[in-house]
Amino acid sequence: GRGVAMLALSQAGLPVHEYTPMQVKQAVAGYGRADKVQVQEMVRLLLHLEAVPQPDDAADAVAVAYCHLQSARLGALLAATKDRP
């Protein structure tokens, strides 16, 4: 299923980004070996939520989205500094 989804995105000309679990944990919890509960609690805190998103897959998806946001911000900052004299 994953391969089919990636192929469909690629054929549609959409960018595909992949992150390892360690990268997601590092971006969200600040520690690449954080456990699932730590990551879920950080998602709750970062988004100022009253409760951890449910089901667990929803919290995981939000964590991956947050990781991508952080990665995109870092990429934009690096690109901006690259253009400076």
C-alpha positions in Angstrom: 0.0 0.0 0.0 2.8 2.4 0.9 4.5 1.9 -2.5 1.3 2.5 -4.4 0.6 5.7 -2.5 4.2 7.0 -3.1 3.9 6.1 -6.8 0.6 7.9 -7.1 2.0 11.0 -5.4 5.0 11.0 -7.7 3.0 10.6 -10.8 0.8 13.5 -9.7 3.9 15.6 -9.5 3.6 16.0 -5.7 6.6 16.1 -3.5 7.2 13.1 -1.2 9.0 13.4 2.1 10.0 10.6 4.4 11.2 10.7 8.0 12.5 7.9 10.2 10.8 7.4 13.6 14.0 8.7 15.2 13.7 12.0 13.2 10.1 12.4 14.2 10.9 11.8 17.8 13.8 14.2 17.7 11.7 17.0 16.1 8.8 16.6 18.5 10.3 15.5 21.8 13.9 16.7 21.4 15.1 13.1 21.9 15.3 10.6 19.1 14.7 7.6 21.5 11.6 9.1 23.2 8.9 6.6 23.8 5.4 6.8 22.3 3.9 8.4 25.4 6.5 11.1 25.5 5.9 12.0 21.9 2.1 12.0 22.4 2.4 14.3 25.4 4.7 16.7 23.5 2.2 16.8 20.6 -0.5 17.7 23.2 1.8 20.4 24.7 3.0 21.9 21.4 -0.5 22.3 20.0 -2.0 23.4 23.4 -4.5 20.6 23.4 -6.5 19.4 26.4 -5.9 15.8 25.5 -3.6 13.7 23.3 -5.2 13.2 19.9 -7.0 9.8 19.6 -6.6 7.2 18.3 -2.8 6.8 18.6 -2.4 6.9 14.8 -3.8 10.4 14.9 -1.2 11.5 17.3 1.5 9.8 15.2 0.2 11.6 12.1 0.4 15.0 13.9 3.9 14.2 15.0 5.0 13.5 11.5 3.4 16.7 10.2 5.1 18.7 13.0 8.4 17.0 12.0 7.9 18.0 8.4 7.0 21.6 9.4 10.3 21.8 11.4 12.2 20.3 8.5 10.7 22.8 6.0 11.5 25.7 8.3 15.1 24.6 8.7 15.4 24.2 4.9 14.0 27.7 4.3 16.5 29.2 6.8 19.4 27.3 5.3 18.4 28.4 1.8 18.1 32.0 2.9 21.6 32.0 4.5 23.1 30.3 1.4 22.1 33.3 -0.7 23.8 35.8 1.6 27.2 37.1 0.7 
